[in-house]
């Protein structure tokens, strides 16, 4: 689906999948979205390609801190947006300042698109 059609037909809240390397507490900070973790889905330990394929079937966005993901996967081939968080660590205290920019990225992201949010 072209990006313009996808944006026009999607509804808020978005279904967002948090990578297993992110703290569960981050989900509670992403207000106005339906957030589930990889662990909640029973997908822990899954390879990135399979994870993105599965996530594409029920989620609009995938949030990760895995800086290697864009180099390991051709993200444009997946119908899900990916937000890469860049912080000093994956601790909630280091990620919390990124939440406003993360929320803004989620409202704008399209399928196959990568957004980077950093401090």
Secondary structure as GFF3:
##gff-version 3
##sequence-region A 1 119
A	DSSP	alpha_helix	3	9	.	.	.	ID=ss1
A	DSSP	beta_strand	15	18	.	.	.	ID=ss2
A	DSSP	alpha_helix	25	29	.	.	.	ID=ss3
A	DSSP	beta_strand	34	37	.	.	.	ID=ss4
A	DSSP	alpha_helix	38	41	.	.	.	ID=ss5
A	DSSP	alpha_helix	48	56	.	.	.	ID=ss6
A	DSSP	beta_strand	61	64	.	.	.	ID=ss7
A	DSSP	alpha_helix	69	72	.	.	.	ID=ss8
A	DSSP	three_ten_helix	75	77	.	.	.	ID=ss9
A	DSSP	beta_strand	81	86	.	.	.	ID=ss10
A	DSSP	alpha_helix	92	95	.	.	.	ID=ss11
A	DSSP	three_ten_helix	96	98	.	.	.	ID=ss12
A	DSSP	alpha_helix	99	108	.	.	.	ID=ss13
A	DSSP	beta_strand	114	118	.	.	.	ID=ss14
###
